[in-house]
Amino acid sequence: MTSSKLNTLKDIIRSYDSCLVAYSGGVDSVLLAVIAHQVLGSGSLAVIADTPSLPRAELKEAQEIAKHEGFALRILKTSEFENPEYLENNENRCYFCRHELFSLMKPIAQTEGFSVIAYGEILEDASDHRPGSVAASEFQVRSPLKEAGLSKAEIRELSRELGLPTADKPSMACLSSRIPHGESVSPEKIRMIESGEKILYGLGLKQFRVRHHELVMGCLARIETGSEDISKILDGFIRSEILEKFREIGYLQVTLDLAGYRKAGSMFIQEKSATDRK
């Protein structure tokens, strides 16, 4: 089944003649960029957004994958953090991020002769709330993985068959997603989240997210991690290391979410805005 869908994907991309690929270094966009390069050669170009919401380690890894797989990559500095509507962090935040990226990709496509812009939307995304897909439709961005009927599991299977390093990579949402809707996004908060996740990675945790919450007296970090790592965190030494290092980067309180890691996360801890506090 997956081989048939792979052939369908190749046929779809071949019909483009040339293609710009919105690339992030994640499972879906890596497969898309690799297949576009296989089919179109120099007629494809991957483009990645250099944004504060992308961890520096992820950007470096995305560049290394492109080099290893041999496809061309261009880095674009994006400016969504200068957009007040993005910083407000409402439920449509992803729209403004995607809109910014596609607005920069469109003139590249026009001036350099790329006939199509494509991104890594997949089959399951059609059933989710995806503000980014609204921006994609406005710029007539194609979603060949979804058009080929590829699910996440099938994309991982194909990635494994092709020997791609992302086959078993955990899903990676942007750092802004760690902040609850309604609490503003800022470069300072993003730096704290990224530093916290770097600490957890250095301590050997496998899958985790640091959720950032604003409290009356300061900031709280809520750690989500897999069940196999919860007991590790509760170990006296690891717990003390996390607490000490998280306080150094500015967190007043650090908690462990006993419900564990969830793909969509949980943002039920909300504080009233400053204007509502008495």
Helices and strands as residue ranges (DSSP letters): H 2-14, E 19-23, H 27-40, G 41-43, E 44-50, H 56-69, E 73-77, G 80-82, H 84-87, H 93-112, E 116-118, G 123-127, H 131-138, H 144-147, H 152-161, G 175-178, H 187-202, E 208-214, E 219-225, H 227-234, H 236-248, E 253-256, G 274-276
